[in-house]
Amino acid sequence: MYKFIDNPIKEAIEARYWNQGLCSIAIVASITKDIDWAAYIGSDQSKKEDETLKFVLDYGCKLSEKDARHFFPNIELPYRN
């Protein structure tokens, strides 16, 4: 689980990760504790899962609520707009 170093109330709670050899791809859900959540998708040339997850959380493209709920159907908080 990736935790935001500079923000103690935000953390990644779930992620999907793939590595096809030349680049890594991730979809990551981040939650603001007991408030809301959002999901991001992105890729990185790192071959390390934790580095890719951090990169996607910091620079990834935010998913629409419909797409995010497809990947993370068990998160019951409101989606961050």
C-alpha positions as CSV (number, residue, x, y, z in Angstrom):
1,M,0.0,0.0,0.0
2,Y,1.4,3.4,-1.0
3,K,0.9,6.1,1.5
4,F,1.2,9.8,0.6
5,I,4.3,10.9,2.5
6,D,3.3,14.6,2.8
7,N,-0.4,14.0,3.5
8,P,-1.2,11.6,6.4
9,I,-5.0,11.4,5.6
10,K,-4.5,10.1,2.0
11,E,-3.4,6.6,1.1
12,A,-3.7,4.1,-1.7
13,I,-6.0,1.3,-0.7
14,E,-6.1,-0.9,-3.7
15,A,-4.3,-1.2,-7.0
16,R,-4.2,-3.3,-10.2
17,Y,-0.7,-3.7,-11.7
18,W,0.7,-5.2,-14.9
19,N,4.2,-5.3,-16.3
20,Q,4.7,-6.3,-19.9
21,G,8.4,-6.0,-19.9
22,L,9.1,-2.5,-21.3
23,C,6.7,-0.6,-19.1
24,S,4.5,-1.0,-16.1
25,I,0.8,-0.1,-16.0
26,A,-1.3,0.5,-12.9
27,I,-4.8,1.5,-11.9
28,V,-4.8,2.8,-8.3
29,A,-7.5,3.9,-5.9
30,S,-6.7,6.5,-3.4
31,I,-8.9,7.4,-0.4
32,T,-9.1,10.4,1.8
33,K,-9.9,8.7,5.1
34,D,-13.6,8.5,5.7
35,I,-14.3,11.2,3.1
36,D,-14.0,10.2,-0.5
37,W,-11.9,8.4,-3.1
38,A,-10.6,8.6,-6.7
39,A,-8.9,6.2,-9.1
40,Y,-6.0,6.9,-11.5
41,I,-4.5,5.1,-14.4
42,G,-1.1,5.4,-15.9
43,S,2.2,3.8,-17.0
44,D,5.8,4.1,-16.0
45,Q,9.1,2.7,-17.4
46,S,10.0,1.5,-13.9
47,K,10.0,-2.3,-13.5
48,K,9.2,-1.9,-9.8
49,E,5.6,-2.1,-8.7
50,D,5.9,0.3,-5.8
51,E,7.5,3.0,-8.0
52,T,4.8,2.6,-10.6
53,L,2.0,2.9,-8.1
54,K,3.5,6.1,-6.6
55,F,4.0,7.5,-10.1
56,V,0.4,6.8,-11.1
57,L,-0.9,8.3,-7.9
58,D,1.2,11.4,-8.4
59,Y,0.8,11.9,-12.2
60,G,-1.8,9.4,-13.6
61,C,-5.0,10.3,-15.4
62,K,-8.1,10.3,-13.2
63,L,-10.8,7.7,-14.2
64,S,-14.4,8.6,-14.5
65,E,-16.5,7.3,-11.6
66,K,-18.1,4.7,-13.8
67,D,-14.8,3.2,-14.8
68,A,-13.3,3.5,-11.3
69,R,-16.3,1.6,-9.8
70,H,-15.8,-1.1,-12.4
71,F,-12.2,-1.8,-11.1
72,F,-13.0,-1.1,-7.4
73,P,-16.7,-2.0,-6.8
74,N,-16.3,-2.5,-3.0
75,I,-15.3,1.1,-2.2
76,E,-18.5,2.6,-0.7
77,L,-17.4,6.2,-0.2
78,P,-18.4,9.1,-2.5
79,Y,-16.2,9.5,-5.6
80,R,-14.0,12.6,-5.6
81,N,-14.9,15.0,-8.4
